[in-house]
Amino acid sequence: MEWNMGRSPQGKLPDEIFGKELIRYDYRPELIPSAETTDVGMWRYRALLPIDEQRVRFPLPIGGTPLRAAAALRSRLGLPRLWLKDETAGAISSNKDRATALVLEIGLRSGASTITTSSTGNAGVATAWGAATVGLSAAIFTPADCDPEKVAVMRAAGAHVFRVARGYRAAFDLSRAAAREFGWLDRNTGANPVTIEAKKTVAFEIWEQLERHLPDVVVAPVGDGPTLVGLAKGFHELRACGMTSTVPRIIGVQAEGCQPLVRQWRGLPPRPPETVRTIADGIRVPVPAVGEQAVRAVTDSAGAFVAVSDDELRSAMAYLANDAATASEPAGAAALAGARRAMWKSFVDAGETVVALVTGKPFHGGAFSGRPGSEALISGDLDEFREVWRQVRAHHLEHFVP
C-alpha cells in the first residue's frame, strides 16, 4: 500500500512532527463528513482513513464513544468546562479497539490469516478478541509480568500469548520480527502507520461532539506515544481541511514510576528500564516506540507533560466511579489525574474547555465458541520463538486459519 496520498493547497501537515512516513491525503473540506453521512462511529471518517468505499467487514461497533459532562466531577476538580471522552464505552472497553479494527479491516481485504502485536495488556486483549470476531489467528507478545487476568482474556479468545522475559521492548521487537518472517499482519502501533489513522478519529469526534468547536486542552495518557500522535494528527487534519484555524494544547500524562517522555520533555536523562514501577500497566513503557514524535506533537501544540503518582491514579479511579459513574483502570484514569496535576502546575486554567480521555477499564470478554489459545514464557530470542511457535502450531493446527 502507498501511504503518501498527496497534499493539496488547502493544507498540509508539518513533517517535523509526523514524519514523511505517515499517511497523507488530498486535504479539502469535502473529506469531513456532513450531517447526512450515514456511516457511524469511526467509519464515519472513512474519507480520511486508508480504506476505499467497500463495505466495512469488521462487525463490531467501533468509535462514536460519548463525550460526558459530569457535574460532580467538574465541581470536585474546579474545572467547570471539563469533559470526559469515554473510550471505555467501546466494543472492547478501551481505546485500543480503534487501531485493532482498522488494521483487521485492511487485513481482511488483503487476505491476512494471522495478526500479531506486542502489548502491556489492552492492545493484546483488543487484538485477541478482534481477531476472534473475524476468524483470524492472533499471536500476542507481552512482557512476562503482564496482568494474568488480561492474559487469560486473550487466551479465552483463542490467542497465543508469548510472555517475554526481557520485557516490553523485547516483546515489541520479537513481534515485529515474527511479522516479517511469517508474513503476519502487524498491528504494532510503533510500526504500522494505520494505527495512528485510527487513533486520530478521537480528535474528529471531540470536535463534532463539541458542536464543531475545539477544546482548549486535551489530556491523554501516554505509553508508546501513538495516542498523542494520533490526536495531534487528527487536529492538524481538521485544520488542513479548513475546519479550524488552531489546534488544542495536548497534555501527555505518565506515571511517576515510568515517565520517559516527561523526563525527555524536561531535558532529563532516561532512567534504566529495570527501575520502572507503577500500577498503570497500560502506560508502563520505558522505551516508547514513537516517543520522539509524541514529544514533538505536544511541544508544537504548546502543551506539556506531567507525571502522576500511583496514589493520584487510585484517587482518579475513585472520582470517575463515584462522580461520573465511569469504571476505569489505572492507566484509563491517568488523564483525569493529569488534568488535576496540570491545574496545579498552571498548565491549565480553570475557565478553559478541557477534554480528558478515559482510555480503558477491565474487559472480561464473553462466550467464545472456538478453542482456547495458549501461553508460553520465552526469553525473547527469535530462534527460540521459532521452535516454540512450531510446537504451538502443531498442537493447535485445527484452530489456525489456512
Buried (B, 14 or more C-beta within 10 A) or exposed (E): EEEEEEBEEBBEBEEEBBBEEBBBBEBBEEBBBEEEEEEEBBBBBBBBBBBEEEEBEBEBBBBBBBBBEBEEBBEBBEBBBBBBBBBBBBBBBBBBBBBBBBBBBBBBEEEBBBBBBBBBBBBBBBBBBBBBBBEBBBBBBBBBEBBEEBBBBBBBBBBBBBBBBBBBBBBBBBBBBBBEEBEBBBBBBBBBBBBBBBBBBBBBBBBBBBEEEBBBBBBBBBBBBBBBBBBBBBBBBBBBBBBBEEBBBBBBBBBBBBBBBBBBBEEEEBBEBEEBEBBBBBBBBBBBBBBBBBBBBBBBBEBBBBBBBBEBBBBBBEBBBEBBEBBBBBBBBBBBBBBBBBBEEEBBEEEBBBBBBBBBBBBEBEEBEEEBBBBBEBEBBEEEBEEBBEEBBEEBEEBBEE
